[in-house]
Amino acid sequence: MGGSISLIFFILVLPAALSVATPENERPFVLRSTAFREGEMIPVLYTCDGKDLAPPLSWEGAPEGTRSFTLIMDDPDAPVGTWDHWVIFNIPHHIRAIDAATKEGKEIMASVTWGKNSWGRQDYGGPCPPGGTHRYVFRLYALDILLNLKPGADKKEVEAAMKENIIGETRLVGRYRRSK
């Protein structure tokens, strides 16, 4: 009888204790924005029809051993093929949010390495589809290294340099359609 009670205690109590003790780094790696949710329309403020500001982004659950992050935003629906809107890498491992509209966000953006987008610029170029509704994919990669690339590296160079060192990946998709 005593063994049955112990077994019931083990079955009922132990799983609850385990769920409370889950380490932070076992949370899912998630990318979010306060400007829009997964699959929603990106507000005009963050597009070529507005102020063309980079949307605020935050993430949690980065894998243990992360030394840097890389963020790439592209439009897979562009008529000329995937269009790269934003490429930044060597985001410091302790950073968990980017809000370029804030003073802190501007300081963070100054500390990252800017890659080259499809316009040939080292900046954020917001959604600006020539027609129809396009998807904009924000991909955040956790890396176990800092990339040894110069500013202005394009997406292909960044992807090649980080290929063997990706320890986590998350994404957020927004959509945009011009009203004009």
N, C-alpha and C positions, 0 to 999 in steps of 0.2 A: 504493500500500500504506500509506504514512504517513497518508493521509487517512482510510483505513478504521479505522486504530487510533485516531485522534483522535475519530472519530465514535462508536466503541464506548465510549471513555473518557467522552465527553460523555453518552451514553445511560445508562451504568451508574453514573457517579459524580455527575453533576449533580442528579438527583432526590433522592438521599440528602442532599446538601448543602442543597438547598432545604428539605427537611422539618426539618432541624435549625435552620435560620435563621428559622423561622416566628415572627413577632412575637407577643407575648403577647395583644395585642388581637384577634388573628384566631382565638383559641380560641372554641369555642361558648359562648354565654351560658347558664349552667347554674345552677339553684337546687337545693339539696340540704338534707336534714335528717339528723342523726345519730340521730334518734328513730324514723324510718321511711323506707322507700324508696318510690319511685314506685309507686302502686297498692296499697301495703300498708295494713294497719290502723294507725290512729293510736293510740298507747298511752293508756290510761285517764288517766294523769297529766295529759295535755294536753286533757282534756275536762271537761264539767260533772260527770261521775261521779268525777273525781279532784280534783286541785288547780287545775284550769282555768288552767294555765300555758301561755304561748305556747311552741310547740316551738322548739328551736334550729334556726336556718336559716343557711346560708352560700351564697355564690355566687361565681362566677368568670367571667372572659371578658367583663366589661362592655365595651360598645363605647367606642371612643375618643370623647372629647367629652362623656362622662357628667358632668353637674353634680349630679344627685340621683337618688334611687330612690323609687319608690312601691310599697308592698306592699298588696295587697288579697286577703283570704281570704273566700271565700263558699261557700255550699252550694246548688248548682243543683237539688238534689233535694227541697228544702223544699216542703211541701204548699201553702204560700201564695205560691210563686214563689221566686226566688233570694233567699237570706237572707245578709246581709252580717255576717260575724263579726269582721272586723278591717280597718281602713282606717288606714294610716299613710303620710305623705308627707313630702317634704323630708328624706329620709334622706341624710346627708352622702355625697358621692361617694366618699370614701375608705373608707367602711365596707364590709366584705365578709362580715360575719356578725352575727347577732343571737341572743343566748342570754339571755333575760330572767331566767333563774334565777341568773346570775352577777352579781357586782358591776359588771364592765365592761358587761355587757348592760343592766343597770339604768341606767347612765350614758348609754349609747347611746339607750335608750328615752326618756330625759328630753330628749334633744337633737332628737328628731323631732317632727313635727306630727301630732297625733292627729286622725283623722277620726271621724265618728259611724257606729256600726254599726247594724244593724236594731233593736237594743234601745233605740236612742237614747242610747247611752253612748259615751264616748271611751276605750275599752279593748278588750282581747282577750276575746272570748267564745268559748270552745271548743266543739267539736262536742257536740251535745245533741239528736240526732234524736228526734222523737216516736215513730218506729217504722221498722223496716227499716234497711238499710244505706244510708248516704248518702255521697256523694263531697264532699270538701272541697278546693277548688282554691285554691292559693296562687299568685298571679300577681305577679311582680316586674317592674316597668317601669324601664328606664333612660331618663332624660330629659335633654335638653340645656338645661334651665332649672330654677330653683327655682319652685315653684308659689306664686302670689300669692293664697293662700287663708287664711282664718282657721281656727284650730282648731275642730273640730266640723263641718267641711264633710262632707257625705255622699258616698257613692260616686259618685253621678251628677254632683255638682259637681266632684269630683276628676277623673273621666273626661273631662268636658267641658274642664276647664282644661288637661289634659295631652295632649289628642287630637292636636294638631299638633306635639308636641314629643317623641314617643316615638321613641327611636333604637334600642331593643332591648327584647325581652320574653321572659321565660322563665316556666315554671310547674312546679309540683309538685302532684300529686294524692295525697291520702291518703283513707282510708275509715274510717268508724266505725259501729258498731252497738251500741246499749245492751244490756247483759245483763239489766237489770231489767225 
